[in-house]
Amino acid sequence: MCGRLAQYRPAAELAAQFNAKLVGEPPPPRYNLAPRHWVLAVRLDPQGERELVRLYWGLIPPWAKGRSFGDRTFNARAETVAVKPSFRAAFRQRRCLIPVDGFYEWQKTPTGKQPYFIARRDGQPLALAGLWERWADPDSGEALESMTIIVTEAHERLCPIHDRMPVILDLRDHDLWLAQHSLSAEASRWLCASSLVDPVQAQPVSPRVNRADADDPSLIQPITQLE
């Protein structure tokens, strides 16, 4: 699973890197995003142009009865995303990129769980495969746009830490993923396969990241630098 992200790069810089128009006020840097938080995502607008928007983390399909539905849909398994009722409509037509500076995974140890921060060595952002939906509150009519991150079997380099990881999309696949039409079965299997950008590194970090209210640059520092 993938339950924590870091998006601390300025939104204007992210928009430029992903050739997208920034919509709304730029958010502050975040070092510890969790489900129920608002996350920046790249998607296509109705004219087919890229836009960088904030989406609620925890996908809520149009037929859901309440916002709490998203508490169990912050991740979608690559193996079933194309057929599971919660995700299949979004998988066909509402795909997005989640640009992150890195993400966290936890390794089980004899003394507990050790968090790791996983990011590119060169400091460039990763593009995670995501889906988005639009839901209207049945009581207030208020619209909410939400998203989920697709996860798959961990690459062999990350298996010692966790058996699952988010799907990381190569730059050459961004346009195909964002296209507002259904993917062929072959393309969907290929894009959702276990992948890892070669210069990615995983470093142990402070267990302070376990607290969803902790949010500062020290969370991504290797633990050896904090001792």
C-alpha distance (Angstrom), angle and dihedral (degrees) to the residues before:
residue distance angle dihedral
M1 . . .
C2 3.77 . .
G3 3.79 113.9 .
R4 3.81 105.8 153.0
L5 3.80 132.2 51.2
A6 3.79 140.0 175.6
Q7 3.82 121.5 -140.6
Y8 3.79 105.9 167.8
R9 3.82 100.2 137.5
P10 3.85 111.9 106.4
A11 3.79 110.3 -90.8
A12 3.82 91.8 -128.6
E13 3.80 89.4 56.5
L14 3.81 91.7 48.9
A15 3.79 90.4 49.6
A16 3.80 90.8 52.6
Q17 3.81 93.6 46.9
F18 3.82 92.1 51.0
N19 3.81 94.5 39.4
A20 3.81 91.2 -120.3
K21 3.80 136.3 137.8
L22 3.81 113.4 -116.0
V23 3.80 110.8 -125.4
G24 3.81 118.8 -157.6
E25 3.77 131.1 -8.9
P26 3.82 115.7 -26.3
P27 3.82 111.1 -108.0
P28 3.81 123.7 -128.8
P29 3.83 119.8 -98.2
R30 3.81 111.5 -78.4
Y31 3.80 124.6 -158.7
N32 3.79 98.9 175.1
L33 3.79 115.0 35.3
A34 3.80 115.7 173.3
P35 3.82 135.7 179.3
R36 3.83 111.9 -66.1
H37 3.82 89.0 36.0
W38 3.81 124.6 108.9
V39 3.81 113.7 -104.0
L40 3.81 131.3 -169.2
A41 3.79 114.7 -115.3
V42 3.80 137.3 176.0
R43 3.81 117.7 -132.3
L44 3.81 139.2 148.9
D45 3.80 120.0 -91.7
P46 3.85 121.1 -139.4
Q47 3.81 89.4 -85.3
G48 3.79 91.3 54.8
E49 3.81 94.9 -107.7
R50 3.79 122.6 133.1
E51 3.80 118.1 -104.9
L52 3.81 132.1 -177.9
V53 3.80 109.8 -138.3
R54 3.80 139.8 164.0
L55 3.81 115.5 -108.9
Y56 3.80 131.0 -175.3
W57 3.81 111.2 -109.6
G58 3.81 107.5 -121.7
L59 3.80 115.8 60.1
I60 3.82 115.6 -116.9
P61 3.83 114.1 -168.8
P62 3.83 118.4 -145.5
W63 3.82 92.6 -104.8
A64 3.82 95.9 53.4
K65 3.81 114.9 120.0
G66 3.79 96.2 -143.5
R67 3.80 146.6 10.3
S68 3.80 91.3 -107.4
F69 3.82 88.0 74.1
G70 3.81 86.8 82.5
D71 3.81 92.0 62.9
R72 3.81 89.5 81.4
T73 3.81 100.1 35.1
F74 3.81 103.7 60.5
N75 3.82 87.3 113.3
A76 3.82 130.6 38.3
R77 3.79 121.1 -159.1
A78 3.81 113.1 -122.5
E79 3.79 90.3 -140.7
T80 3.83 93.8 62.0
V81 3.82 106.0 18.3
A82 3.82 93.7 104.7
V83 3.82 94.0 55.9
K84 3.81 108.2 26.8
P85 3.84 109.8 106.4
S86 3.80 93.7 -130.7
F87 3.80 92.9 57.5
R88 3.81 112.4 18.6
A89 3.82 97.6 89.9
A90 3.80 92.6 48.4
F91 3.81 90.5 45.2
R92 3.80 89.5 57.1
Q93 3.80 98.7 48.6
R94 3.81 115.2 -2.6
R95 3.77 108.6 60.8
C96 3.80 122.9 150.0
L97 3.78 142.7 178.2
I98 3.79 121.0 -117.4
P99 3.83 105.5 -152.6
V100 3.80 109.4 -156.1
D101 3.77 137.3 171.9
G102 3.78 87.1 -140.9
F103 3.80 145.8 -42.9
Y104 3.80 136.3 -128.1
E105 3.80 131.1 -121.8
W106 3.80 129.9 178.5
Q107 3.81 126.4 -131.5
K108 3.79 119.1 -153.0
T109 3.83 112.3 -124.6
P110 3.82 133.5 174.5
T111 3.81 88.9 -99.1
G112 3.80 99.2 43.0
K113 3.80 136.0 -76.0
Q114 3.80 123.6 -30.2
P115 3.83 116.1 -154.1
Y116 3.80 120.4 -138.2
F117 3.79 128.2 -163.7
I118 3.80 111.5 -140.6
A119 3.80 118.4 -160.8
R120 3.78 143.3 134.8
R121 3.79 116.5 -75.8
D122 3.81 91.0 -133.1
G123 3.81 93.0 54.7
Q124 3.81 94.5 -117.0
P125 3.82 119.0 138.2
L126 3.79 125.8 -97.2
A127 3.81 121.4 -133.2
L128 3.81 111.9 -138.2
A129 3.81 121.2 -163.2
G130 3.79 111.3 -110.5
L131 3.80 143.2 166.8
W132 3.79 128.9 -145.1
E133 3.80 136.5 -158.5
R134 3.82 139.5 -175.0
W135 3.83 118.4 -132.4
A136 3.80 131.2 -179.5
D137 3.81 120.1 -146.9
P138 3.84 105.2 -118.5
D139 3.81 91.1 -143.1
S140 3.80 104.1 42.3
G141 3.80 100.5 19.1
E142 3.81 88.4 -131.2
A143 3.80 112.6 154.2
L144 3.81 120.6 -129.2
E145 3.79 125.9 -172.5
S146 3.79 114.6 -155.0
M147 3.77 140.6 175.1
T148 3.79 145.2 -158.3
I149 3.81 133.9 -155.8
I150 3.80 120.2 -127.7
V151 3.80 114.9 -129.7
T152 3.78 130.9 -165.4
E153 3.80 140.6 173.8
A154 3.78 110.9 -51.7
H155 3.78 119.8 -102.4
E156 3.81 111.6 -107.0
R157 3.81 89.8 -106.3
L158 3.81 91.2 60.0
C159 3.82 99.1 37.0
P160 3.82 92.4 94.9
I161 3.82 87.6 62.0
H162 3.81 103.0 38.6
D163 3.80 137.8 -15.3
R164 3.82 94.4 -130.3
M165 3.80 134.1 52.0
P166 3.80 138.1 171.8
V167 3.79 117.5 -91.3
I168 3.83 106.8 -101.8
L169 3.79 113.9 -154.3
D170 3.78 123.2 -145.5
L171 3.80 116.3 -127.7
R172 3.81 91.5 -111.5
D173 3.83 90.0 59.6
H174 3.82 98.6 51.4
D175 3.80 96.6 92.2
L176 3.79 93.5 47.6
W177 3.81 91.7 48.8
L178 3.81 93.5 49.0
A179 3.82 95.5 45.2
Q180 3.81 111.7 119.3
H181 3.78 96.6 -126.2
S182 3.78 136.8 78.7
L183 3.78 119.1 -77.8
S184 3.77 120.2 -127.8
A185 3.79 115.1 -109.5
E186 3.80 89.2 -110.2
A187 3.80 93.5 51.3
S188 3.79 93.5 46.6
R189 3.80 92.2 51.7
W190 3.79 90.7 48.2
L191 3.80 95.7 47.7
C192 3.80 93.2 46.1
A193 3.80 95.1 47.2
S194 3.79 120.4 116.7
S195 3.78 106.6 -79.1
L196 3.76 139.7 169.5
V197 3.76 131.7 -174.8
D198 3.81 105.5 -121.5
P199 3.81 98.2 -126.5
V200 3.82 93.7 51.6
Q201 3.80 116.5 125.5
A202 3.82 132.5 -169.8
Q203 3.79 119.0 -147.8
P204 3.82 129.7 179.4
V205 3.80 113.5 -111.7
S206 3.78 138.5 -175.3
P207 3.83 118.2 -65.2
R208 3.80 86.1 -128.1
V209 3.80 85.4 93.3
N210 3.83 86.7 72.3
R211 3.81 87.2 77.4
A212 3.79 110.6 79.4
D213 3.81 90.1 -151.6
A214 3.83 93.0 58.5
D215 3.81 109.3 97.9
D216 3.79 121.6 158.0
P217 3.85 139.0 108.5
S218 3.81 93.8 -94.4
L219 3.81 89.8 72.1
I220 3.81 92.3 73.7
Q221 3.81 96.3 44.9
P222 3.84 115.7 108.9
I223 3.76 108.6 -100.9
T224 3.82 92.1 -122.2
Q225 3.82 87.8 65.4
L226 3.79 91.0 53.7
E227 3.79 97.8 50.9
